[in-house]
Amino acid sequence: MKKHILWCLLLLMACSGDDPLEPTVYDVPKAVEKYVQSFVEEGQKRGINIELENLIVEIRTTGTTSGDECGSCTRAGTNGQRKITLVESGLCWKSTIEQNREALVFHELGHCLLQRNHRDDLLTGGAPASLMNSRAVGFYEACAYPIGNEDECDKRYRRTYYLDELFNAKTPAPGWGK
């Protein structure tokens, strides 16, 4: 019996291995934190619990992501560490309006935390069907210079649909998208 217990203990020690899990890191710049917290709140409103313990966000200058991307999401390590890189210059971050910053962060969090892929289809009316669209910007932005018909320019009323669809890809098309 003692040999059996000793054998089990040796087997358990051997299976535990020498490679402990890497610790998780949460490191988000203050300029992005409000969007991350808003993402968590929006998920909770829709019954989705978001875990943030392994998220790193960096804001870099142009040229650190591939092509014309304004952001990217990567996963690495044995702990599933998630890292979002945002481009600071141009219309990506520094020179864009609040709604577009939120949409960019939410798009990247959609990749990193919701495992969403790009969805480039369009609604019948021509608007992107998802915030996960890889080619669109200005999903629910305000008008910078409202001239003429303000309803065509100001898209803030679209935010609810895009967030509903982000957290549930089966959300039906909205009335304004038909």
N, C-alpha and C positions, 0 to 999 in steps of 0.2 A: 504494500500500500504506500509506504514511504517513497519507494522508487517511482510509483505512478504519480504522486503529488510533485516530486522533484522534476520529473519529465514534463509535466504540465506547466510548471513555473518556467522552466528553460524554454519551452515552446512559446509561451507568452512573451518572454523577454526578447526572443529572436524575432517574433512578429512585430514587435513594437518598432523596430528599426532605429537607426541613428539619425534619421531625418525628421526632426520635429517640424510641425507646421510653422510657417512664417507668421509673425504677428501681423494683424491687419492694421492699416493706417487710415485715419480720416484727416485729410488736410485740404481744406477748401478756402480759397481767398475770400476776404470779406466782401469784395465786389460781386462774388458769385453766390455766397452763402444764402442770401435772401431768396434767390431763385431755387436753390436746392430745397430750402425749407418750404417754399410755396409748392414745389413738386410733391413733397411728402404730404402736405395738407390736401392738395387736389386728389392725390391717390386715396387718402383716407375718406374723403367725401364720396368716393366711388367704391368704397369697400376694399381697397388695396392697401396692404401694410408694406411700407418700404423700409428696408434695413440699410443703414448708411455707414456701418462700421468699417467698410473697406472701400473708401472712395478718395481718390486724389484728383484735384483739379488744378491744372496749370494754365496760366495765360501767357502765351509767347508772342514774339513778333512774327511777321510774315516769313514764310518759307519753312516752317517747322512741320506742317502737315502736307500731305501729298496734293498736288494739283491746286485747284482753286477753293479747296475746302476751308470752311471757317472753324471746323472742329473735328475731333476724332475721339473714339473710345477704344481702349485696349484693355485686355485682361491678361494678367501675368501671375506667375507664382503658384505655389501649392495652396494658397489661401484664397484664390479667386480675386485678388486685388484688382480693382477697377481704376482706370486712369483716363480722365478726360483732358484733352488738350484743346484749348481755344486760341484762335488767332486774334491778337489785339488790334492790329492795324486795319485800315480801310473800313469798309462797311460791315466787317465781321463783328466788331465789338466796340471799338473806341468811338466811331463816328455814326453809330446807328441808334435808333430810338429804343426806349424801354421794352416795348412789346417784342421787338425783334431779338433783343438780348434774351428775354425770357424764352422765346420760341427756340432759339439756338441751344440754350442750356437744356430745355425740356427734350429736344430732339436727341441730344447726346445722352441724357439720362435715360431716354427711351431705349437706346441701344444697350447701355451699361447695366441698367437696373431692371428693365422689363424684357430684355432679350428681344426687342423689336428689330426687324430688318427694315431696309428701305421699302417704301411703297410709293411708286411713282405714277399710279393711275390718277385719273382726273374725274371729278364729278361731272355730271351732264352739262352743267353751266360753264365748265372750263377751269374751275378752281381745283387745286390739289385736293385729293380725297383724304390725305393724312398729313399730319405734322411730320411724319417720317419720310416725306418726299425728299429726295436727294437733290433736286434741282430748283426747288421753289424757295422764295423768301417772302416776307411780308404777309404771313398767313392771317394775322389779325392786328395789323398795325393801324395807328391813327394817321390822319392826313397831316402832312407837313404843311402843305399850302392848299387848303380846300378852295377849289375854283369850280363854279358851276354846281353840279349835282353832288353834294357831299356824301350821299349814300353809296355812290360808286367808289368813292375814295376811302372813306372811313370804314375799316373792316373789323373794328373791335367787337362787334356783335357776334363774330364768328368764333371767338375764343372758346366758348362753352362746347361747341361741336368738336373743335379740334382736340380739346382736352378729353372729352368723352371718348373720342376715337382712339386717342393715344393709350388710354387705360383699358379700352375694350375695342379691338379691331373690328368687331361685328356691329358697331354702332351704325344704324341706318343713316343714309344721306339726309342732310337737313333740307328744309323747304327752299332756302336761298341757293342751294347747290343744284337745283333741278332746272 
